[in-house]
Amino acid sequence: MRTLIAAALLLASLAACTNMTRSEQAALSAGTVGAVGGLVLGALAGGPIIGAAVGAGAGAAYGAMREGA
């Protein structure tokens, strides 16, 4: 069930990208990649939710700065 919810949220977030600027798209994409990476590393360390939150924040910040550079 969780996989189905995660897949639905991923598809909804990708569909929302059509009216975004390049900078917003970069922040969202990098945030998503960061969240997945943080989730995996957090699961290995014992705190997947915290890992996902930190990864999403770091990825979004990187994506926003990278696109603006």
C-alpha positions in Angstrom: 0.0 0.0 0.0 2.8 2.4 0.8 4.4 1.8 -2.5 1.2 2.6 -4.3 0.9 5.9 -2.3 4.5 6.8 -3.0 4.1 6.1 -6.8 0.9 8.2 -6.9 2.7 11.1 -5.1 5.6 10.8 -7.5 3.4 11.0 -10.6 1.5 13.9 -9.2 4.7 15.8 -8.5 6.0 15.1 -12.0 2.7 16.3 -13.5 2.9 19.5 -11.6 6.2 20.5 -13.3 4.6 21.7 -16.5 3.9 25.3 -15.3 7.2 25.7 -13.4 10.2 27.8 -14.3 13.5 26.0 -14.9 14.8 27.0 -11.5 11.7 25.5 -9.8 11.9 22.3 -11.8 15.6 22.0 -10.8 14.8 22.5 -7.2 12.0 19.9 -7.3 14.1 17.4 -9.2 17.1 17.7 -6.9 14.9 17.7 -3.8 13.3 14.4 -5.0 16.7 12.8 -5.6 17.9 14.1 -2.3 14.9 12.7 -0.5 15.3 9.3 -2.0 19.0 9.3 -1.2 18.4 10.5 2.3 15.7 7.9 2.8 18.1 5.1 1.8 20.9 6.3 3.9 18.6 7.1 6.8 17.2 3.5 6.6 20.7 2.1 6.9 21.4 4.4 9.9 18.0 3.7 11.6 16.2 7.0 10.8 14.6 7.0 7.4 12.2 9.8 7.9 14.8 12.2 9.2 17.2 11.1 6.4 14.5 11.8 3.8 13.7 15.2 5.2 17.4 16.3 5.4 18.0 14.9 1.9 15.0 16.7 0.4 16.1 20.0 1.9 19.7 19.7 0.8 18.7 18.5 -2.7 16.2 21.4 -3.1 18.7 23.9 -2.0 21.4 22.5 -4.3 19.0 22.4 -7.2 17.8 26.0 -6.7 21.4 27.2 -6.4 22.7 25.1 -9.3 20.1 26.3 -11.8 20.6 30.0 -10.8 24.4 29.7 -11.3 
